[in-house]
């Protein structure tokens, strides 16, 4: 019987998406981070028992914009900060060697 080979996540990503530093890998990682931020916003909104429409009203946008934000689209630091601030949630951003920076 052949021995099963295990691969690290990095090896799988390198093989199927591309190595770090390539355009395809950079786009994949940026899209993944945007998705995860959108999910964090959604979970925070749900924990506050807010609908998308209610959150939209708090920051002055339509429900459809909240839907796009939660799906990781149209994300800017300004938008992320406004959303968390409207829900009364503090957030920090970690930037590599620079450390953590408060968004507000």
Order of alpha helices (4+ residues) and beta strands (2+ residues): alpha-alpha-alpha-alpha-alpha-beta-beta
